[in-house]
Amino acid sequence: MNLTPSGPTATGVKISFYDPAVLGSTMGYNGVAANLAVYPKGTKLKIVFADGTTIHRVVNDTGTFVYTSPNQIDVAWPNAAIPSYGITSATVTVES
């Protein structure tokens, strides 16, 4: 993995998915949970999945996963639309 948290782009970032509505949250699907030491709350990200799909999200949460996987991002996504592969990798770019 070529992770450079202080730089604008990280490759090989582990991507997982969660449905905030299932957890009782009203945050919607425009955010991601991340290690706030790597991507502070409010950071705008361009996420390019391994299959080429590109999304733009804002860091608005963190999760307990950051203790064991600090380079992981958990993408808010409706349960019914979560890709069958469940976990993938991506290139993540910090946008201004």
Secondary structure by P-SEA (a helix, b strand, c coil): cccccccccccccbbbbbccccccccccccbbbcccccccccccccccccccbbbbbccccccccccccccbbbbbcccccccccccbbbbbbbcc
